[in-house]
Amino acid sequence: MTTREEVLAFNLKPDAAAAAAAWLAYLRDERRLAQKTLEAYGRDIAQFAAFVTEHLGRPADLAALAALRPADFRSFMAALTRRGLGVKSRARKLSAVRAFYRYLARRHAIDNAALSVLRGPKLPRALPHPVDEARAREALAMAGQSDAGRPPWVAARDAAVLALLYGAGLRISEALALTPADVAPLLAGRADVLMIRGKGGRERPVPVLEPVVEMIGDYVARCPFDLQPEEPLFRGVRGKPLSARVIQQLMARLRGALGLPQTAT
């Protein structure tokens, strides 16, 4: 049962305020959200309700919430900006409003198309930060360690791939596109560069250091599969071409083990 205090807390007409309180109860009882998350949602919707009341000049009921236009929601976002809220805070509050309206659509047949055309604040993308040489060496050493659940050839494979990423500057897709024929001149000592075909089909020469060549050679010597010249060099445990996801997961584990940020590459 929604109390009068809960209804009045949202500064809305009784039907809209009761719907807001019921939404929070739904999040608590059915979605099992944490208390702090519930409190954050409650503050966000209370702030939205306070804005709507001031914006319209009166507390809103469900019909008024359904009738809000894109310009009204943009005014709400602009008001948050004027208050000095950062991009992430504004995005979170808009996300709460969207979630509340989705609940209204399901439980009260309140469908407001204005939110679907509203663009949220653009969150800044965290730029990747290359690791320094010492951390790169640590990552290679850890990748090359075998254990009971990781055969030596897999450890050698992972070390070779990471050596190409950190030691030669290849992208994951470029490293996994290599064939035995591509690395044969390196292993035979006839070359010290790889010709890498990048985006747009353009080739570029990539110098390869001797330690990287040695790691590739160690993997080739240990790999239990028949590596045909024009087939993928790096293989998964069942012999199929190695998935980029395996390397991404490996890098994530190494970042965690070395205490590196998620943006470290």
Secondary structure as GFF3:
##gff-version 3
##sequence-region A 1 265
A	DSSP	alpha_helix	4	9	.	.	.	ID=ss1
A	DSSP	alpha_helix	14	29	.	.	.	ID=ss2
A	DSSP	alpha_helix	35	56	.	.	.	ID=ss3
A	DSSP	alpha_helix	62	67	.	.	.	ID=ss4
A	DSSP	alpha_helix	70	82	.	.	.	ID=ss5
A	DSSP	alpha_helix	87	108	.	.	.	ID=ss6
A	DSSP	three_ten_helix	113	117	.	.	.	ID=ss7
A	DSSP	alpha_helix	133	143	.	.	.	ID=ss8
A	DSSP	alpha_helix	152	168	.	.	.	ID=ss9
A	DSSP	alpha_helix	172	176	.	.	.	ID=ss10
A	DSSP	alpha_helix	180	187	.	.	.	ID=ss11
A	DSSP	beta_strand	193	197	.	.	.	ID=ss12
A	DSSP	three_ten_helix	199	201	.	.	.	ID=ss13
A	DSSP	beta_strand	203	207	.	.	.	ID=ss14
A	DSSP	alpha_helix	210	222	.	.	.	ID=ss15
A	DSSP	alpha_helix	244	258	.	.	.	ID=ss16
###
